[in-house]
Amino acid sequence: MDFNDTPEEAAFRAEARAFLEKHLDSKGSKPLRQRIDGAEFMQRAKAWQALKADNRYAQITWPEAFGGRGGSAMQQVIWNQEEAKFDAPVGPFTVGLGMCIPTVIAFGSDAHKARYVNKALRGEEIWCQLFSEPAAGSDVAGVKTRAVRDGDHWVINGQKVWTSGAHYSDFGILLTRTDPKAPKHRGLTMFIVNMKQPGVEARPIHQASGGREFNEVYFSDVRIPDADRLGEVGAGWKVALVTLMNERLAVGGSPGPDWSEIMDYARSAGTLKDQAFREKLADWYVAAQGYNLTKFRTQTALSRGATPGPESSIGKIITANQLQDICNEAIEMQGHYGVMTDPERTASDGLFQQSFMWAAGLRIAGGTDEILKNIIAERVLGLPGDVRVDKDVAFEDLKQG
């Protein structure tokens, strides 16, 4: 394992840092998203995305033909590390560029690629991922949203939920059931859907944090041309796996306070000498360092041109659970003031409260703890897989409710 940049990586890091220093401010005590309203943030985000695309920093590993740099995965890691040090207006394009557009590139027609890829790369159009449903979360293959063939179109009816950014998205990739007589993994088909067309309704969900990033999305007799199908009819699970693999990579670690930030807070609150707290702090530190070493191993593999394996699932399990534990401890330290969430009236600008409410969702997004533990057990440790009694049963014959 080599923790140092190669000469080429060091040169790219210096180039990236110089570009960022020229165009952005260093990260402040409050995220940019909390300091300006949503409309201004979106305007800045689109301008920053276009600037990155013009300078080939928007998606570094993409081929030049698609507006990328044709660079290495390690260069993308370096860019992400450096950009995180600045007040960059990022977020609205993560799902589209990290999950949806790679799926369009892999399964879309030449017309799809010409129409959608560059506009998404430049931030001119935003995408969302329409997979999860009220009865199909961890078990994505259990979706019930129906697509029925009608000539050269498909008619869509159903509901999705927890769709990030659906209320401001222009397009989405939509997983539907086209053959209820087939087993659940073999009766699915994927489509591109225009989120602004008649029959599509996004309803933002009011979260405990006060935000509205997630949505319920309803489809009522929505017509989609067969030309906007991704992959073969009934092969939607194969298409979805590509999206899900990219999602694991995109979700990755968790933003938010870590062991060093709660240590600083404990020092100011006068609780750093508490032995019980110090034991927890030591556990968080050890887990964080273990995760960092795992990341270094992955980065070393990327640097050498290798492809990281399913062990990347370890990251989210560790960081999401640790984030929840750290924030809970900080809130407990604040006593009855811990119930307050107003950044203007709460210690640390409400960072621990906001992150605590986000952490529970992070343990679900991109694969629940249970799903990721199964991946690690089966594909990293080589343990036997779960028994699947529904493997060869027609979807319409499965017990519901």
Secondary structure, 3 states (H helix, E strand, C coil): CCCCCCHHHHHHHHHHHHHHHHHCCECCCCCHHHHCCHHHHHHHHHHHHHHHHHCCCCCCCCCHHHCCCCCCHHHHHHHHHHHCCECCCCCCCHHHHHHHHHHHHHHCCHHHHHHHHHHHHCCCCCEEEECCECCECCCHHHCCCEEEEECCEEEEEEEEECCCCHHHCCEEEEEEECCCCCECCCCEEEEEEECCCCCEEEEECCCCCCCCCCEEEEEEEEEEEHHHEECCCCEHHHHHHHHHHHHHHHHCCCCCCCHHHHHHHHHHHCCCCCHHHHHHHHHHHHHHHHHHHHHHHHHHHHHCCCCCCHHHHHHHHHHHHHHHHHHHHHHHHCHHHHHCCCCCCCHHHHHHHHHHHHHHHHCCCCCCHHHHHHHHHHHHCCCCCCCCCCCCCEHHHCCCC
